[in-house]
Amino acid sequence: MPIPPYVAHLRSMVGRELLWMPGVTAVVLRPGAAGADEVLLVKRSDNGAWTPVTGIVDPGEHPHVTAVREVEEEASVVAEVERLVWVSATGVVTHTNGDLAQYLDHTFRCRWVSGSPRPGDDESTDAGWFPLDGLPEMSQLHRDRIAAAVDNPGDVRLGR
């Protein structure tokens, strides 16, 4: 997984110690052929897990801009943010290289604008549309983020 330059710089000073970082999850939805919504998922190259598109917010970047950027970079799809649906802090994450991180995640409901999913960079090995009732195996947290975007609550969900 490519590490953003500013994170690489921080890592040069703190090593694998815990970093607190702003992140996003972009749950991109589109109407499926059978009328039911489909969700865009990517297969991560670091651990092989299927997830919605996720990413780290660059310094000074607004999280909703990060969501759109990451979808295009990771899945070659153009998406538009409809709304923020959930803000939560993750538990401590131990990345495959041993780096520790914890994220303030902003989960956005997004709609597909154009493009056919395919890996756009080396962060994913596959990308595709999945029916909501036919999701591949994935963590409960990612299932919950998808559910929050599909439910599209009137208020932003706060916390776990």
N, C-alpha and C positions, 0 to 999 in steps of 0.2 A: 504494500500500500504506500503510495507517495505521501510523504509528510509535508504539510505546508512549510515553506521556508521559516516563518516566524516560530513555528513549533519546533522545528529542527534546531533553531538558535536557542530556544529555551532548554531543549533537551541537552544541548552542549554544556549548559550551566548546571542543570539539576539532575542529569542522568535519567534514570527510570522512575524517579520519585513522582508522586501524585501531582498531576496538573488538573486544574479546574478550567473547563473550556465551554464556551457556548457552542451548541450544535443544533442541527435541524433534522427533522424527518419529513420528507415530502411524500405524502400518500396521494399518488396520481390516479384518478379514476376516469373511466370512459364508459359509455354505454356499450355493452357487448352485443354480438350478433343475435343472441337469443333474447335480447331485451334487458337482461340482468347486467348490473355494473361489473366491470372488470377492474383490477388493480395492477399497476405496474410494479414488478419486482425485479431485483437484480440479485445475481448469485455472487457473493463476495469472493474475491480471489485470496484473501488471507485465511479464511476459515471454511469456505464452501457453503456458508449459510445463505438462504434466501431471505431477503429483507426488502422493505421499501427503501427508496433512495435516502441515504443519510449523509451528513457531512459536517465539517467544522466551519464556523463563521470566521471569515478573515477579519483582521483588525479594521474597524471602521465600517464594515459591511453590515447592512441591515439583514436580519435573519430571513425575511421573505425573499430577498434578492439571492441569498445563498441557496435557498430551496430551488429556485428556478435554474440557477447556474449548475448546481450539482446534478439535477435531472438531465440536463443537456450533456454535461461532461461524462456522467457515468452510464447513461442509457440512450444517448443520442435522440432524445425526445424533447420537444418543446412543450412546456406546461405553463399554466397560469395559476397563480395562487388565488384561491377563492376566499379562504379565511384561516385564521389561527384557531385550532380546536383544542389544543392541550399544551400546557407548559409544566414540565416536571424535571426533577433532578434524578439522574440515574444513580445506581449504586456504583461502587468502584469497579472499573473495567480493567482487566489485565489483558493487554493486546498480545498477539502471538509472539511479538518480539520482547515481551516482558515489561513494556512501558505501562505505567499506571495512569489512568485518567478517570475523571468524573465529569459528566456533561450536564449542563442546563439545556435540556432539549425543548425545542419549539416544534410541535407537530402541526403541519399545515395540510389542510384539504386543498388539493390542486385538481385542475381539470386538464385533460389532454388537449393540446392544440394541434400538433402535427408530429410526424415522424414515426418510424417503425423501430421498436426497441432492438438495440444491439449494444454490446459493450463499446463504450466510447473512450475508455482509457483502461489502464491496467488494474483498476480497483475492482472490476467485476469481470467474470468469465462468461456470463450469460445474462440476458435480460428478456423479459417477456410479459405478456398480459395473462392474468390468471382470473378465473371466475371467483367471486367472493365465497362461493360454496365449494371451491376446489383448490384451496390454498395448499402449497407444499408444506412440509414440516418446517416450522420456524418457532422462535421463542415466543412465549406468551406475551412478553412486552411488545413485540412487533405486532402480534395479533390484536392486542389492546389498542395500539396506535391506529391500526387500520380501522378497527371498530369505531373509535372516536371520530375518525374522519367520515366514515359512512353514516354514523348517527347524526353528525352535523348539529351538535347541540346549540341551543341559543346562546349560552354563555361558554366562555373558554373554561375548560376543565383545568383545575389547579392542583398540582401534586399527584401522588399515586392514588 
